[in-house]
Amino acid sequence: ISAELGRLAEFASHVGRPVWIDQFGMQSTDDAALKAQAKLYLSDMLSLANSMRLHWNYWIWRRPQPWPCGEDGDQSKPSFALLCQKNDGTYQADDTKLSAVRAYMPSLRTAQCAELDPAADLQSLPNPEWCNTNRDRRRSRELCEAAHVTVYMTPAGRKMHRCVHNSVANECTMQQEPFWCLRVPEPSVCELVRPLTELRQRRQWCATDPERRASKAACEETYVRVWTGTPAGSGVSYQEVRRCVYDDREGKCFMDNSRAFCYLP
């Protein structure tokens, strides 16, 4: 590994440009000896890459269906994912690989989120502010450190900084280390449709039945299996599903725009 990465580091130095290693990873396994080897490989790979200032990303962070996780020792369908979606729609983590990669991941401190007052987020004000914007916060430790700022938002959550007071300089600045407030994940569509009625086996769509067009309850007790197939070479059959959702204003029952890929039972 050292020799291979060394050539990349020499190239980066020669051309005066950074080098990015696009993809590398390890298959999941239930074999204890192979797990130990995988962890050692990843630890060595990442340690060397970082010491040589090489950029990288692991392939793949999360693998959604229809690709399996190799559950129950089935290694004919291995997964490279750190987080892999199981047949029941839930996700499982590969702790062996995660333990090696986690050392190079940003801190995801979430315990502070519950104690934060949403009204104290300065970026949510009608006229957004930063920690040092307001003169009163610059003069008062209490006012300063009661505030925080959101610097980045994603569907998964918010990246945030606390405000900290510097009494010597009379400043209220962002704490250097950020933390994340992560949203609680919603159940997957695969889980949600499992108890519902599938309509295409009846040769129907969401809006076919007048009862569903007139009733939100009747509409949203159903879903549509849009397509069923087996990816080439995978040996795994899956379905593309869409829930039926009701529009109260229009009085319509229609397919949701979001789709999910679920293993066939």
Secondary structure, 3 states (H helix, E strand, C coil): CHHHHHHHHHHHHHHCCCCEEEEECCCCCCCHHHHHHHHHHHHHHHHHHHHCCCEEEECCCEECCCCCCCHHHCCCCCCCCCEEECCCCCEEECHHHHHHHHHHCCCCCCCCHHHCCHHHEHHHCCCCCCCCCCHHHHHCHHHHCCCEEEEEEECCEEEEEEEEEECCCCEEEECCCCEEEECCCCCCHHHHHCCCEECHHHCCCCCCCHHHHHCHHHHCCEEEEEEEECCCCCCCCEEEEEEEEEECCCCEEEECCCCEEEECC
